[in-house]
């Protein structure tokens, strides 16, 4: 079958900040479908006015998180009006399949990991299409991990969950040939050099109550072999000319022995192209050698979910492990000692927080001064423990406001607008610190940290998101 996979518009902030990174979910599914014999294209809609090209397409697959859900439904409606079979997947449809299917624009929802379910689903659809008996020979009940509408009864059916893929090495490398579409005419604009994301593990054993990773990838940590991972990195460099590779695993350092083996291998193979990783501070300081080997392999920045300096709030988030004020300090310092900048993520608006707590978080961020600071409003996503906790306090279900910049529920001691103003204040006060500006002027080695040009992009994006206030 001719399949078009689409990643809908991701919101103004990422667009204006110039963040252009290929989503790997649809790319892995594209690779699996191609391996199964289907003709597959991927389109990334990077502008809110961009429209897909449905010419010659039989099936339209749409992958979306919560902020992409409304734009995704718009795409689904357009596809359905043209008589296409429409399939949805990704975090939001996985947690809320009824919402997608009840729209009338979506035929099937593929829940959680989609590679195997998508292949089985399209195999059934293509057999029915070839025989001219679509809807008669194909029985959707046989496909684990999908939800669908029984046309005879009008009832939404949720098939049993599909077991998570244990052997990640058997998956083909994700498709990298994608079309980035901008504007009403859907044509490409000139783009800067692309960062190449890479996944080497799936699943997270921790239970952070605001995170939806376990919904999509489960709680069991699963890892690709070092050999399989290195072969993909080599392909990115030799075939696609990658100069910057970003490992976007949720916890690259969950297994420190594997991490050391991976980066030692990259050094031996002269493949020092990984510039950015994600991990946990407590695992980092447990094995300081990991910072040394990552630095030797060319890593410039590590994302750490610091969240808050307040022990009570960290505990409320159910971060688990040994996450703490001291752990964050030591982890940031360890990275600095090895020439790696920190991308520190801070969350404002835990339900019991006061403005004093919020201000302490902002000042803590300025004190440890990571290369990049990310401030977000605590946002409940459907299916998370946080969603269950604050659902009665929601003030909107407009998914386009679930961008971590808007306050979508009423905390106990703060007004939603107060939190939004606090995020604005956090960004402006952090990035306009004299010590940061002077460093940019007199020390121009910007590797791994935000420079003045990036600051202007961030502030421009915030102005568009929030308005002139």
Protein Blocks (a to p, Z undefined) as FASTA:
>chain_A
ZZddddddebjklmmnopacddfklmmmmmmmmmnopacdddddfbfkbccdfehiabdc
ddddfklmmmmmmmmmmmmmnopacddedjklmmmmmlmmmnopafbdcehjfklmmmmm
mmmmmmmmmnopghklpcfklpghiacddfknopacddddddddfblmlpccddfbdcdd
edjkopacddddddddddfbecjfbfcfkbcklmmnojbdcdddfklmmmmmmmmmmmno
pabdcdfbfblmlpmmlmmmmmmmmmmnopafbfbdcddfklmmmmmmlmmmmmmnopab
dcddekpacfklmmmnongpjbdfklmmmmmmmmmmnopacdddddehifkbcfklmmmm
mmmmmmnopabdcdddddddehiaklmmmmmmpcbfcfklmnopaccbdcfkbcfklmmm
mmmmmmmmmmmgfklmmmmmmmccfghiacfklmmmmmmmmmmmnojZZ
